[in-house]
Amino acid sequence: MIEVKNLLFQPLSLHTRNGRGLHLGPRQVLRLPGDDVSAEMQAAARRGAVSLTPVNETAVADTPQPPGVPTDPALESAVRSRLGFDSGQAAAPDTARVARRKRS
């Protein structure tokens, strides 16, 4: 397995060896089989756009999960909706109401 990490702060699209498209968000990490790494990915690694790192699968499976990270998808979606991330808007103070309070 090869870990492909986008080192840029913008989305990046690459092709795998078999021609499949690979879309990486800013700083996103994906794992691919080693034989899917294309010449385009290697060129992007030389330019500094991506990082190609070999990954030992047993080390990945043995890595402990940090405490406090929700592993249940239902719990994670409940936390995200509670914080306002599912609606596309983060909970922010109403600036118009704050401005009115300051004026009066």
C-alpha positions in Angstrom: 0.0 0.0 0.0 1.1 3.5 -0.8 -0.2 6.5 1.1 -0.8 9.6 -1.2 -1.0 12.9 0.7 -1.9 16.2 -1.0 0.6 18.7 0.3 -1.2 21.6 -1.2 -3.9 23.8 0.3 -6.1 23.3 -2.8 -7.8 20.3 -4.4 -5.7 18.1 -6.7 -6.7 15.6 -9.4 -4.4 12.8 -10.6 -4.8 9.6 -12.6 -3.8 6.2 -11.4 -1.9 3.7 -13.6 -5.1 2.1 -14.8 -6.6 5.5 -15.8 -9.0 5.9 -12.9 -9.3 9.5 -11.6 -8.1 10.3 -8.1 -9.4 13.5 -6.5 -7.7 14.7 -3.3 -9.0 17.6 -1.2 -6.6 20.0 0.5 -4.2 18.0 2.8 -6.3 14.8 2.2 -4.6 11.4 2.5 -5.6 8.3 0.6 -4.2 4.8 0.5 -3.7 3.0 -2.8 -2.3 -0.4 -3.9 1.4 0.0 -4.8 0.8 -1.0 -8.4 -1.7 1.9 -9.0 1.0 4.6 -8.6 1.3 6.3 -12.0 4.1 8.3 -13.6 1.9 11.4 -13.1 1.8 10.8 -9.3 5.6 10.3 -9.2 6.1 13.6 -11.2 3.7 15.4 -8.7 5.8 14.0 -5.8 9.0 15.3 -7.4 7.3 18.7 -7.7 6.3 18.7 -4.1 2.6 18.6 -4.7 2.0 15.1 -3.1 3.8 12.8 -0.7 4.1 9.1 -1.6 4.8 7.0 1.4 4.9 3.2 1.6 2.6 1.9 4.4 2.9 -1.4 6.2 -0.7 -2.7 6.6 0.0 -4.4 9.9 1.2 -1.2 11.4 -1.9 0.6 10.3 -4.2 -2.1 11.8 -2.2 -2.0 15.1 -2.3 1.8 15.5 -4.5 2.7 18.5 -7.3 5.2 18.1 -6.8 8.3 20.2 -9.3 8.7 23.0 -12.3 10.9 22.4 -12.6 10.2 18.7 -16.1 8.9 17.8 -15.9 5.6 15.9 -19.6 5.0 15.5 -20.9 6.7 12.3 -24.3 7.4 14.0 -22.6 9.1 16.9 -20.3 11.1 14.6 -23.3 12.4 12.5 -25.1 13.3 15.7 -22.2 15.3 17.0 -21.7 17.0 13.6 -25.4 18.0 13.4 -25.4 19.2 17.0 -22.5 21.5 16.2 -24.2 22.7 13.0 -21.7 21.2 10.5 -24.3 19.1 8.7 -26.3 22.2 7.7 -23.3 23.8 5.9 -23.3 26.6 8.4 -21.2 26.7 11.5 -22.7 28.2 14.6 -21.6 31.8 14.7 -22.9 34.8 16.6 -25.5 36.9 14.8 -23.4 39.9 13.7 -26.4 42.1 13.0 -27.9 41.6 16.5 -24.5 42.3 18.0 -24.1 45.4 16.0 -27.6 46.6 17.1 -26.7 46.0 20.7 -23.5 48.0 20.4 -25.3 51.0 18.9 -28.0 51.4 21.5 
